[in-house]
């Protein structure tokens, strides 16, 4: 019988090879294991069982020699290559490719591809369609799309970055319900000792003016698994919590708001807070003395099952809430701030140059004094997400694959220092070269 007529019965219909290769920490190419492939391969095996996929073999693989693109996997017999970063990516591969027989185009790797496809920093043009003074120093702005239609979607807790006249990015939370996409609603506190963004918004923006903004980003999301939500606002910190309250109200989910401000005349969105939270809103007017504000020890005295705590406002309030809730389960307090409360190192003016290795790009760059890692990476034409540029929002967090960093942010916890870095503010320790997952 000719070989071409021989029918070979396959033991498995699908073979998946997931690279879990691990290199030394200082290797400039790094490895798939350093980028999380071990846990993701395990998730793929477990998820395939949950989906009851038959005749599939999900294998651990040694180096597949596409390190800069990792984590990577290849599926046979189709010989389809994918890169992936999250469990959602894995789920899409299983559901769309393995079950649905449709390629997941967003994760596909081309045969000749050597580095990740460049990301596009998306900006949108908005038109100022409404301005209202909420208090003596707080203005509300309604920002409509320049071209009529619905704005990009967002979730409660999101913020956008407004690009000011001098090119700086300033972050402002969205106050409206995600169902309301005709415009984005922000509120801006004019700060005389701020970085210029709030003064520019107050003094220069008028009805009909155009501004550029980033797409909405959410580093402060609602916990969908919580049965009760305890929200704590300080002054202008009410903005994202009001958006959250609107979503929770629409869904009929239990929520309580404690809202502290100097006095009734300096409480933005007081009327809206009453409408959204009804009898579950509690106002605290401290006259400018935090000691007369919210009694955190009382309201956080007893941990409540299936409750999530959210706080937004001055850094002192956030720290006070974290301390008062320290006996609650870990990770129960969610917060967001846009201004760093960490003191800059006294030696910052004498910063020295250091090198960074962009492991996915096969590039080595030098970071001079007076420039951040983010500046240097952007100058090289490589787009990295960023927002506050002050080390507080988490947008520019990058996996640290090698080298020791001098951490200057207010976002990472000490346990994360070995694995991550905020590239807008942090630098290398003296004599160190940083290997970054870029």
Secondary structure in CASP SS format (residue, H / E / C, confidence):
PFRMAT SS
TARGET T0000
AUTHOR 0000-0000-0000
METHOD secondary structure of the structure
MODEL  1
X C 1.00
X C 1.00
X H 1.00
X H 1.00
X H 1.00
X C 1.00
X C 1.00
X C 1.00
X C 1.00
X C 1.00
X C 1.00
X C 1.00
X C 1.00
X E 1.00
X E 1.00
X E 1.00
X E 1.00
X E 1.00
X E 1.00
X C 1.00
X C 1.00
X C 1.00
X C 1.00
X C 1.00
X C 1.00
X C 1.00
X C 1.00
X C 1.00
X C 1.00
X C 1.00
X C 1.00
X C 1.00
X H 1.00
X H 1.00
X H 1.00
X C 1.00
X H 1.00
X H 1.00
X H 1.00
X H 1.00
X H 1.00
X H 1.00
X H 1.00
X H 1.00
X H 1.00
X H 1.00
X H 1.00
X H 1.00
X H 1.00
X H 1.00
X C 1.00
X C 1.00
X C 1.00
X C 1.00
X C 1.00
X E 1.00
X E 1.00
X E 1.00
X E 1.00
X E 1.00
X E 1.00
X C 1.00
X C 1.00
X C 1.00
X C 1.00
X C 1.00
X H 1.00
X H 1.00
X H 1.00
X C 1.00
X C 1.00
X E 1.00
X E 1.00
X E 1.00
X E 1.00
X E 1.00
X C 1.00
X C 1.00
X C 1.00
X E 1.00
X E 1.00
X E 1.00
X E 1.00
X C 1.00
X C 1.00
X C 1.00
X H 1.00
X H 1.00
X H 1.00
X H 1.00
X H 1.00
X H 1.00
X H 1.00
X H 1.00
X H 1.00
X H 1.00
X H 1.00
X H 1.00
X H 1.00
X C 1.00
X C 1.00
X C 1.00
X C 1.00
X C 1.00
X H 1.00
X H 1.00
X H 1.00
X E 1.00
X C 1.00
X C 1.00
X C 1.00
X C 1.00
X C 1.00
X C 1.00
X C 1.00
X C 1.00
X C 1.00
X C 1.00
X C 1.00
X C 1.00
X C 1.00
X C 1.00
X E 1.00
X E 1.00
X E 1.00
X E 1.00
X E 1.00
X E 1.00
X E 1.00
X E 1.00
X E 1.00
X E 1.00
X E 1.00
X E 1.00
X E 1.00
X C 1.00
X C 1.00
X E 1.00
X E 1.00
X E 1.00
X E 1.00
X E 1.00
X E 1.00
X E 1.00
X E 1.00
X C 1.00
X C 1.00
X C 1.00
X C 1.00
X C 1.00
X C 1.00
X C 1.00
X C 1.00
X C 1.00
X C 1.00
X C 1.00
X C 1.00
X C 1.00
X E 1.00
X E 1.00
X E 1.00
X E 1.00
X E 1.00
X C 1.00
X C 1.00
X C 1.00
X C 1.00
X C 1.00
X E 1.00
X E 1.00
X E 1.00
X E 1.00
X E 1.00
X C 1.00
X C 1.00
X C 1.00
X C 1.00
X C 1.00
X C 1.00
X C 1.00
X C 1.00
X C 1.00
X E 1.00
X E 1.00
X E 1.00
X E 1.00
X E 1.00
X E 1.00
X E 1.00
X C 1.00
X C 1.00
X C 1.00
X C 1.00
X C 1.00
X C 1.00
X C 1.00
X H 1.00
X H 1.00
X H 1.00
X H 1.00
X H 1.00
X H 1.00
X H 1.00
X H 1.00
X C 1.00
X C 1.00
X C 1.00
X C 1.00
X C 1.00
X E 1.00
X E 1.00
X E 1.00
X E 1.00
X E 1.00
X C 1.00
X C 1.00
X E 1.00
X C 1.00
X C 1.00
X C 1.00
X C 1.00
X C 1.00
X C 1.00
X C 1.00
X C 1.00
X C 1.00
X C 1.00
X E 1.00
X E 1.00
X E 1.00
X E 1.00
X E 1.00
X E 1.00
X E 1.00
X H 1.00
X H 1.00
X H 1.00
X H 1.00
X H 1.00
X H 1.00
X H 1.00
X H 1.00
X H 1.00
X H 1.00
X H 1.00
X H 1.00
X H 1.00
X H 1.00
X H 1.00
X H 1.00
X H 1.00
X C 1.00
X C 1.00
X E 1.00
X E 1.00
X E 1.00
X E 1.00
X E 1.00
X E 1.00
X E 1.00
X E 1.00
X C 1.00
X C 1.00
X H 1.00
X H 1.00
X H 1.00
X C 1.00
X C 1.00
X C 1.00
X H 1.00
X H 1.00
X H 1.00
X H 1.00
X H 1.00
X H 1.00
X H 1.00
X H 1.00
X H 1.00
X H 1.00
X H 1.00
X E 1.00
X E 1.00
X E 1.00
X E 1.00
X E 1.00
X C 1.00
X C 1.00
X C 1.00
X C 1.00
X H 1.00
X H 1.00
X H 1.00
X C 1.00
X C 1.00
X C 1.00
X H 1.00
X H 1.00
X H 1.00
X H 1.00
X C 1.00
X C 1.00
X C 1.00
X C 1.00
X C 1.00
X C 1.00
X C 1.00
X E 1.00
X E 1.00
X E 1.00
X E 1.00
X E 1.00
X E 1.00
X C 1.00
X C 1.00
X H 1.00
X H 1.00
X H 1.00
X H 1.00
X H 1.00
X H 1.00
X H 1.00
X H 1.00
X H 1.00
X H 1.00
X C 1.00
X C 1.00
X C 1.00
X C 1.00
X C 1.00
X C 1.00
X C 1.00
X C 1.00
X E 1.00
X E 1.00
X E 1.00
X E 1.00
X C 1.00
X C 1.00
X C 1.00
X C 1.00
X C 1.00
X C 1.00
X C 1.00
X C 1.00
X C 1.00
X C 1.00
X C 1.00
X H 1.00
X H 1.00
X H 1.00
X C 1.00
X C 1.00
X C 1.00
X E 1.00
X E 1.00
X E 1.00
X E 1.00
X E 1.00
X C 1.00
X C 1.00
X C 1.00
X C 1.00
X E 1.00
X E 1.00
X E 1.00
X E 1.00
X E 1.00
X C 1.00
X C 1.00
X C 1.00
X C 1.00
X C 1.00
X H 1.00
X H 1.00
X H 1.00
X H 1.00
X H 1.00
X H 1.00
X H 1.00
X C 1.00
X C 1.00
X C 1.00
X C 1.00
X C 1.00
X C 1.00
X C 1.00
X C 1.00
X C 1.00
X C 1.00
X C 1.00
X C 1.00
X C 1.00
X C 1.00
X C 1.00
X C 1.00
X C 1.00
X E 1.00
X E 1.00
X E 1.00
X E 1.00
X E 1.00
X E 1.00
X C 1.00
X C 1.00
X E 1.00
X E 1.00
X C 1.00
X C 1.00
X C 1.00
X C 1.00
X C 1.00
X C 1.00
X C 1.00
X H 1.00
X H 1.00
X H 1.00
X C 1.00
X C 1.00
X C 1.00
X E 1.00
X E 1.00
X E 1.00
X C 1.00
X C 1.00
X C 1.00
X C 1.00
X E 1.00
X E 1.00
X C 1.00
X C 1.00
X C 1.00
X C 1.00
X C 1.00
X E 1.00
X E 1.00
X E 1.00
X C 1.00
X C 1.00
END
